[in-house]
């Protein structure tokens, strides 16, 4: 067993959260954008959900050759133009949070709202241990 299963789980989580969130919000926000690219050179689209994945090995074999679990942290950044209304970022963040909580991620601290010019941003962190055969993610 190689550690490629970790990347597979990241792809599964991202796809599931993206699909479910877009299904719930696309009628209200038809231009909702999901990305894993936090580049400043990307044309701004609102609302946007950026998801960053980070993980730490847990439960590896004694020789370190096999990783059986990871402690995963997902950082989300939901951006919306203030011209769309003050509650857009909060509403989108709530749906993303619900989808991650359905996968048994827990919030790590409170979501942090900020405003920069005409853009409202909500940053949040979610964490959980994911095992190789995790039935919620496979």
Backbone as a chain_set.jsonl record, in Angstrom:
{"seq": "XXXXXXXXXXXXXXXXXXXXXXXXXXXXXXXXXXXXXXXXXXXXXXXXXXXXXXXXXXXXXXXXXXXXXXXXXXXXXXXXXXXXXXXXXXXXXXXXXXXXXXXXXXXXXXXXXXXXXXXXXXXXXXXXXXXXXXXXXX", "coords": {"N": [[0.856, -1.177, 0.0], [0.733, 2.066, -0.985], [1.227, 5.611, -0.355], [-0.503, 6.956, -1.969], [-3.195, 6.825, -1.589], [-3.889, 8.871, 0.061], [-3.919, 11.232, -1.489], [-6.006, 10.451, -3.138], [-8.143, 10.489, -1.306], [-8.201, 13.221, -0.694], [-8.962, 14.256, -3.203], [-11.504, 13.058, -3.355], [-12.867, 14.202, -1.155], [-12.772, 16.953, -1.809], [-14.174, 16.932, -4.296], [-16.677, 15.959, -3.48], [-17.588, 17.898, -1.573], [-17.571, 20.192, -3.186], [-19.414, 19.435, -5.256], [-21.83, 18.959, -3.785], [-22.216, 21.457, -2.525], [-22.436, 23.213, -4.716], [-24.722, 22.096, -5.89], [-26.635, 22.825, -3.961], [-26.512, 25.618, -3.948], [-26.361, 26.727, -6.521], [-28.603, 27.692, -7.905], [-29.175, 30.068, -6.645], [-26.699, 31.332, -6.645], [-25.364, 31.36, -9.446], [-22.801, 31.624, -10.522], [-21.005, 30.533, -8.75], [-17.819, 29.617, -7.572], [-15.345, 27.135, -7.27], [-12.141, 26.271, -6.038], [-8.748, 25.055, -5.808], [-6.627, 26.506, -6.135], [-4.846, 29.126, -5.005], [-3.931, 31.346, -6.252], [-3.036, 34.707, -6.867], [-3.229, 35.661, -9.376], [-5.435, 34.827, -10.707], [-8.511, 35.487, -12.358], [-10.964, 37.231, -10.576], [-13.858, 35.724, -9.278], [-17.088, 35.662, -7.992], [-19.445, 34.226, -5.714], [-16.489, 32.683, -4.273], [-15.009, 29.619, -3.342], [-12.234, 28.563, -1.752], [-10.205, 25.802, -1.148], [-7.83, 24.372, 0.928], [-5.698, 21.714, 1.535], [-4.084, 19.928, 4.123], [-2.0, 17.54, 5.681], [-0.987, 15.307, 8.313], [0.996, 12.54, 9.035], [-0.307, 9.637, 10.606], [-0.276, 6.7, 12.535], [1.601, 5.068, 11.099], [3.493, 2.25, 9.814], [6.046, 0.447, 11.652], [8.462, 0.585, 10.251], [7.979, 2.771, 8.776], [7.083, 2.561, 6.221], [4.457, 2.314, 5.386], [1.583, 4.27, 5.464], [-1.063, 4.426, 7.574], [-3.032, 6.143, 8.416], [-4.083, 9.605, 8.439], [-3.909, 12.845, 9.915], [-5.975, 15.179, 9.029], [-6.177, 18.518, 7.94], [-8.318, 20.955, 6.778], [-8.38, 23.965, 5.217], [-10.535, 26.563, 4.601], [-11.499, 29.221, 2.467], [-13.809, 31.533, 1.944], [-14.927, 33.763, -0.374], [-16.64, 36.747, -1.201], [-18.195, 39.296, -3.085], [-18.896, 42.451, -1.702], [-20.889, 43.823, -2.946], [-22.683, 41.895, -3.627], [-24.078, 41.472, -1.389], [-24.085, 41.428, 2.178], [-24.325, 38.971, 3.477], [-23.628, 36.853, 1.84], [-21.069, 35.511, 1.779], [-21.13, 34.389, 4.324], [-23.377, 32.703, 4.12], [-22.595, 30.894, 2.077], [-20.305, 29.823, 3.295], [-21.543, 28.504, 5.451], [-22.891, 26.387, 4.186], [-20.729, 24.963, 3.076], [-19.442, 24.299, 5.476], [-21.435, 22.626, 6.617], [-21.355, 20.483, 4.801], [-18.733, 19.514, 5.18], [-18.906, 18.82, 7.881], [-20.732, 16.759, 7.671], [-19.067, 14.823, 6.77], [-17.755, 14.235, 9.017], [-15.806, 16.04, 9.84], [-14.467, 18.381, 12.146], [-14.938, 21.703, 13.313], [-12.213, 23.875, 13.768], [-11.696, 26.12, 15.943], [-13.291, 29.361, 15.623], [-14.972, 30.512, 12.635], [-13.348, 33.06, 10.749], [-14.176, 36.203, 9.903], [-13.295, 38.667, 7.494], [-12.735, 41.838, 5.882], [-11.745, 43.236, 2.856], [-11.372, 45.941, 1.069], [-13.746, 45.747, -1.419], [-14.352, 43.138, -0.914], [-15.555, 40.477, 0.956], [-14.393, 38.093, 3.216], [-14.362, 34.83, 4.564], [-12.568, 32.853, 6.665], [-11.907, 29.509, 7.585], [-11.205, 26.569, 9.551], [-10.989, 23.011, 9.469], [-10.89, 19.739, 10.881], [-9.853, 16.287, 11.089], [-9.183, 12.794, 11.727], [-8.267, 10.555, 9.232], [-8.57, 7.349, 8.11], [-7.036, 4.655, 6.225], [-9.013, 2.882, 5.203], [-11.367, 4.364, 5.472], [-14.791, 4.596, 5.767], [-16.484, 6.791, 5.223], [-15.295, 8.409, 3.364], [-14.321, 6.929, 1.214]], "CA": [[0.0, 0.0, 0.0], [1.495, 3.315, -1.033], [0.504, 6.726, 0.259], [-1.348, 7.646, -2.961], [-4.572, 6.838, -1.114], [-4.137, 10.176, 0.692], [-4.335, 12.136, -2.559], [-7.337, 10.01, -3.564], [-9.117, 10.983, -0.327], [-8.307, 14.669, -0.897], [-9.786, 14.443, -4.404], [-12.879, 12.669, -3.025], [-13.455, 15.212, -0.27], [-12.946, 18.182, -2.588], [-15.244, 16.726, -5.273], [-17.967, 15.822, -2.793], [-17.988, 19.201, -1.016], [-17.852, 21.06, -4.332], [-20.658, 18.996, -5.903], [-22.983, 19.172, -2.901], [-22.397, 22.895, -2.315], [-22.952, 23.786, -5.966], [-26.114, 21.642, -6.016], [-27.492, 23.561, -3.039], [-26.452, 27.076, -4.087], [-26.207, 27.216, -7.901], [-29.767, 28.466, -8.359], [-29.068, 31.395, -6.05], [-25.405, 31.885, -7.052], [-24.992, 30.54, -10.613], [-21.378, 31.752, -10.838], [-20.186, 30.088, -7.624], [-16.554, 29.083, -8.057], [-14.536, 26.343, -6.343], [-10.766, 26.151, -6.496], [-7.678, 24.711, -4.891], [-5.558, 27.407, -6.56], [-4.951, 30.386, -4.281], [-3.127, 32.312, -6.983], [-3.554, 36.071, -6.982], [-3.306, 35.997, -10.795], [-6.676, 34.296, -11.253], [-9.598, 36.466, -12.41], [-11.871, 37.085, -9.436], [-15.244, 35.336, -9.516], [-17.712, 35.621, -6.675], [-18.604, 33.826, -4.583], [-15.448, 31.678, -4.506], [-14.605, 28.777, -2.216], [-10.887, 28.022, -1.884], [-9.958, 24.753, -0.163], [-6.436, 23.964, 1.041], [-5.594, 20.479, 2.308], [-2.803, 19.638, 4.751], [-2.157, 16.342, 6.507], [0.142, 14.802, 9.085], [0.901, 11.085, 9.142], [-0.666, 8.983, 11.873], [-0.424, 5.255, 12.436], [2.432, 4.402, 10.092], [4.145, 1.033, 10.277], [7.297, 0.698, 12.375], [9.512, 0.968, 9.314], [7.558, 4.0, 8.106], [6.81, 2.278, 4.814], [3.029, 2.374, 5.088], [0.821, 5.236, 6.258], [-2.397, 3.878, 7.77], [-3.994, 7.212, 8.699], [-3.562, 10.974, 8.455], [-4.674, 13.876, 10.596], [-6.156, 16.128, 7.941], [-6.699, 19.857, 8.173], [-8.804, 21.639, 5.579], [-8.585, 25.402, 5.397], [-11.408, 27.111, 3.567], [-11.595, 30.677, 2.365], [-14.981, 31.873, 1.134], [-14.873, 35.176, -0.737], [-17.807, 37.269, -1.912], [-18.199, 40.742, -3.273], [-19.881, 43.113, -0.838], [-22.016, 44.255, -3.778], [-23.634, 40.777, -3.66], [-24.783, 41.457, -0.114], [-23.189, 41.12, 3.295], [-24.472, 37.625, 4.011], [-23.3, 35.826, 0.839], [-19.931, 34.717, 2.247], [-21.573, 33.62, 5.493], [-24.288, 31.654, 3.656], [-21.8, 29.886, 1.37], [-19.488, 29.166, 4.317], [-22.397, 27.607, 6.24], [-23.141, 25.175, 3.401], [-19.457, 24.238, 3.047], [-19.275, 23.736, 6.822], [-22.363, 21.506, 6.765], [-20.863, 19.356, 4.009], [-17.559, 18.959, 5.857], [-19.371, 18.189, 9.121], [-21.354, 15.488, 7.275], [-17.94, 13.895, 6.632], [-17.235, 14.15, 10.391], [-14.772, 17.014, 10.171], [-14.901, 19.307, 13.18], [-14.351, 23.027, 13.145], [-11.095, 24.168, 14.654], [-11.84, 27.556, 16.175], [-14.42, 30.018, 14.969], [-14.681, 31.127, 11.34], [-12.833, 34.418, 10.907], [-14.57, 37.083, 8.796], [-12.507, 39.873, 7.252], [-13.134, 42.601, 4.706], [-10.651, 43.937, 2.199], [-11.986, 46.672, -0.04], [-15.107, 45.331, -1.744], [-14.424, 41.685, -0.792], [-15.72, 39.907, 2.29], [-13.775, 36.765, 3.246], [-14.489, 34.062, 5.803], [-11.592, 31.769, 6.765], [-12.27, 28.512, 8.59], [-10.387, 25.35, 9.574], [-11.692, 21.786, 9.819], [-9.904, 18.682, 11.108], [-10.244, 14.932, 11.494], [-8.297, 11.699, 11.346], [-8.808, 9.747, 8.136], [-7.871, 6.086, 7.959], [-6.925, 4.101, 4.885], [-10.302, 2.311, 4.784], [-12.429, 5.206, 6.026], [-16.016, 4.388, 4.974], [-17.161, 8.037, 4.856], [-14.577, 9.109, 2.308], [-14.019, 6.041, 0.074]], "C": [[0.898, 1.234, 0.0], [0.656, 4.43, -0.404], [-0.351, 7.481, -0.756], [-2.809, 7.692, -2.526], [-4.913, 8.186, -0.482], [-4.609, 11.187, -0.352], [-5.716, 11.767, -3.086], [-8.415, 10.525, -2.61], [-9.307, 12.489, -0.465], [-9.189, 14.956, -2.1], [-11.256, 14.129, -4.117], [-13.576, 13.713, -2.167], [-13.753, 16.484, -1.049], [-14.124, 18.041, -3.557], [-16.611, 16.664, -4.61], [-18.467, 17.164, -2.256], [-18.36, 20.161, -2.138], [-19.203, 20.707, -4.96], [-21.885, 19.316, -5.05], [-23.263, 20.661, -2.683], [-22.97, 23.559, -3.558], [-24.401, 23.36, -6.182], [-27.057, 22.483, -5.16], [-27.562, 25.056, -3.338], [-26.45, 27.6, -5.525], [-27.42, 27.988, -8.407], [-29.708, 29.892, -7.834], [-27.791, 32.113, -6.49], [-24.872, 31.075, -8.239], [-23.509, 30.608, -10.972], [-20.472, 31.307, -9.697], [-18.972, 29.334, -8.164], [-15.856, 28.314, -6.942], [-13.138, 26.227, -6.908], [-9.866, 25.635, -5.389], [-6.465, 25.568, -5.209], [-5.758, 28.759, -5.886], [-4.149, 31.502, -4.957], [-3.806, 33.669, -7.056], [-3.757, 36.469, -8.437], [-4.584, 35.498, -11.463], [-7.728, 35.402, -11.254], [-10.58, 36.184, -11.285], [-13.275, 36.751, -9.912], [-15.865, 35.209, -8.129], [-19.082, 34.974, -6.743], [-17.604, 32.739, -4.996], [-15.153, 30.935, -3.212], [-13.236, 28.209, -2.553], [-10.701, 26.991, -0.783], [-8.494, 24.337, -0.223], [-6.372, 22.763, 1.977], [-4.182, 20.303, 2.847], [-2.996, 18.407, 5.624], [-0.846, 15.963, 7.166], [-0.051, 13.304, 9.251], [0.524, 10.653, 10.549], [-0.71, 7.484, 11.603], [0.385, 4.604, 11.334], [3.055, 3.144, 10.69], [5.479, 1.382, 10.918], [8.428, 1.127, 11.447], [9.17, 2.242, 8.544], [7.188, 3.803, 6.653], [5.353, 2.418, 4.418], [2.373, 3.378, 6.025], [-0.609, 4.714, 6.356], [-3.46, 4.938, 8.005], [-3.286, 8.557, 8.623], [-4.495, 11.845, 9.285], [-4.785, 15.022, 9.593], [-6.738, 17.443, 8.44], [-7.118, 20.425, 6.83], [-9.029, 23.088, 5.949], [-9.472, 25.879, 4.252], [-11.373, 28.628, 3.632], [-12.747, 30.957, 1.412], [-14.959, 33.371, 0.899], [-16.139, 35.556, -1.488], [-17.671, 38.779, -2.019], [-19.252, 41.352, -2.357], [-21.075, 43.597, -1.647], [-23.058, 43.147, -3.934], [-24.478, 40.733, -2.389], [-23.855, 40.971, 0.984], [-23.242, 39.674, 3.765], [-24.072, 36.519, 3.049], [-22.167, 34.937, 1.334], [-20.348, 33.838, 3.43], [-22.477, 32.46, 5.074], [-23.521, 30.526, 2.951], [-20.931, 29.117, 2.369], [-20.309, 28.175, 5.129], [-22.673, 26.306, 5.492], [-21.87, 24.331, 3.315], [-19.21, 23.564, 4.392], [-20.179, 22.52, 7.02], [-21.881, 20.272, 6.004], [-19.643, 18.708, 4.658], [-17.948, 18.269, 7.166], [-20.075, 16.862, 8.829], [-20.29, 14.407, 7.068], [-17.167, 13.75, 7.943], [-15.989, 14.99, 10.641], [-15.34, 17.906, 11.269], [-14.245, 20.657, 12.922], [-13.264, 23.22, 14.18], [-11.088, 25.676, 14.863], [-13.039, 28.102, 15.422], [-14.02, 30.505, 13.583], [-14.297, 32.595, 11.548], [-13.241, 35.266, 9.704], [-13.64, 38.299, 8.706], [-13.068, 40.573, 6.023], [-11.916, 43.329, 4.171], [-11.236, 44.629, 0.97], [-13.427, 46.247, -0.227], [-15.307, 43.828, -1.56], [-14.543, 41.283, 0.669], [-15.217, 38.472, 2.238], [-14.051, 36.125, 4.602], [-13.515, 32.901, 5.721], [-12.027, 30.818, 7.865], [-11.361, 27.296, 8.45], [-11.223, 24.182, 10.078], [-10.66, 20.675, 9.937], [-10.574, 17.356, 11.412], [-9.174, 13.953, 11.088], [-9.001, 10.877, 10.28], [-7.941, 8.507, 8.007], [-7.909, 5.589, 6.532], [-8.268, 3.583, 4.367], [-11.488, 3.088, 5.312], [-13.697, 5.081, 5.189], [-16.719, 5.673, 4.557], [-16.549, 8.686, 3.63], [-14.385, 8.236, 1.071], [-15.024, 6.139, -1.032]], "O": [[1.725, 1.41, 0.895], [-0.478, 4.208, 0.021], [-0.877, 8.546, -0.435], [-3.581, 8.506, -3.035], [-6.072, 8.601, -0.481], [-5.579, 11.912, -0.128], [-6.506, 12.642, -3.439], [-9.482, 10.951, -3.053], [-10.428, 12.987, -0.367], [-10.074, 15.808, -2.028], [-12.148, 14.842, -4.577], [-14.728, 14.068, -2.416], [-14.853, 17.03, -0.963], [-14.975, 18.927, -3.631], [-17.581, 17.236, -5.106], [-19.627, 17.524, -2.457], [-19.363, 20.867, -2.041], [-20.039, 21.586, -5.17], [-22.862, 19.879, -5.544], [-24.422, 21.077, -2.66], [-23.886, 24.376, -3.464], [-25.225, 24.168, -6.61], [-28.16, 22.815, -5.595], [-28.562, 25.701, -3.019], [-26.529, 28.812, -5.728], [-27.273, 28.862, -9.262], [-30.147, 30.823, -8.51], [-27.784, 33.329, -6.684], [-24.023, 30.202, -8.059], [-23.011, 29.722, -11.667], [-19.293, 31.662, -9.672], [-19.082, 28.526, -9.086], [-15.784, 28.783, -5.806], [-12.962, 26.098, -8.12], [-10.171, 25.757, -4.203], [-5.398, 25.383, -4.625], [-6.733, 29.457, -6.167], [-3.744, 32.471, -4.315], [-5.013, 33.759, -7.281], [-4.381, 37.492, -8.717], [-4.79, 35.724, -12.656], [-7.84, 36.163, -10.293], [-10.978, 35.04, -11.066], [-13.815, 37.392, -10.813], [-15.23, 34.705, -7.203], [-19.805, 35.151, -7.723], [-17.841, 31.982, -5.937], [-15.061, 31.529, -2.138], [-13.088, 27.463, -3.521], [-10.999, 27.26, 0.38], [-7.979, 23.992, -1.287], [-6.925, 22.792, 3.077], [-3.204, 20.501, 2.127], [-4.048, 18.247, 6.243], [0.24, 16.248, 6.663], [-1.149, 12.852, 9.573], [0.974, 11.226, 11.541], [-1.145, 7.061, 10.532], [-0.097, 3.672, 10.691], [3.135, 2.993, 11.909], [5.983, 2.491, 10.744], [9.262, 1.949, 11.826], [9.977, 2.732, 7.754], [6.999, 4.776, 5.924], [5.044, 2.619, 3.244], [2.584, 3.336, 7.237], [-1.291, 4.573, 5.341], [-4.649, 4.68, 7.821], [-2.063, 8.643, 8.728], [-5.703, 11.613, 9.346], [-3.817, 15.739, 9.34], [-7.664, 17.469, 9.25], [-6.359, 20.379, 5.861], [-9.774, 23.4, 6.878], [-9.186, 25.626, 3.081], [-11.238, 29.228, 4.698], [-12.669, 30.656, 0.221], [-14.969, 34.158, 1.846], [-16.646, 34.788, -2.305], [-17.103, 39.437, -1.148], [-20.364, 40.836, -2.247], [-22.163, 43.766, -1.097], [-24.192, 43.418, -4.328], [-25.485, 40.027, -2.335], [-22.941, 40.186, 0.732], [-22.295, 39.197, 4.391], [-24.165, 35.345, 3.406], [-22.3, 33.713, 1.308], [-19.954, 32.674, 3.514], [-22.359, 31.359, 5.611], [-23.773, 29.348, 3.202], [-20.836, 27.893, 2.292], [-19.811, 27.1, 5.463], [-22.686, 25.235, 6.1], [-21.929, 23.111, 3.467], [-18.817, 22.399, 4.446], [-19.733, 21.495, 7.536], [-21.984, 19.151, 6.502], [-19.532, 17.482, 4.682], [-17.373, 17.238, 7.515], [-20.023, 15.942, 9.645], [-20.58, 13.216, 7.179], [-16.062, 13.208, 7.967], [-15.206, 14.693, 11.544], [-16.544, 18.157, 11.317], [-13.142, 20.737, 12.382], [-13.385, 22.781, 15.323], [-10.537, 26.419, 14.05], [-13.709, 27.384, 14.68], [-12.865, 30.873, 13.365], [-14.849, 33.278, 12.41], [-12.715, 35.077, 8.607], [-13.253, 38.876, 9.722], [-13.786, 39.971, 5.225], [-11.159, 43.951, 4.916], [-11.551, 43.987, -0.033], [-14.241, 46.368, 0.688], [-16.322, 43.289, -2.0], [-13.741, 41.691, 1.51], [-15.568, 37.718, 1.33], [-13.985, 36.78, 5.643], [-13.611, 32.062, 4.825], [-12.458, 31.243, 8.937], [-10.819, 27.027, 7.378], [-12.048, 24.327, 10.98], [-9.675, 20.654, 9.199], [-11.694, 17.3, 11.918], [-8.353, 14.236, 10.215], [-10.18, 10.546, 10.409], [-6.728, 8.601, 7.819], [-8.717, 6.048, 5.725], [-8.619, 3.825, 3.212], [-12.533, 2.494, 5.576], [-13.682, 5.427, 4.008], [-17.497, 5.645, 3.603], [-17.224, 9.438, 2.927], [-14.293, 8.771, -0.034], [-14.896, 5.453, -2.045]]}, "num_chains": 1, "name": "protein.A"}
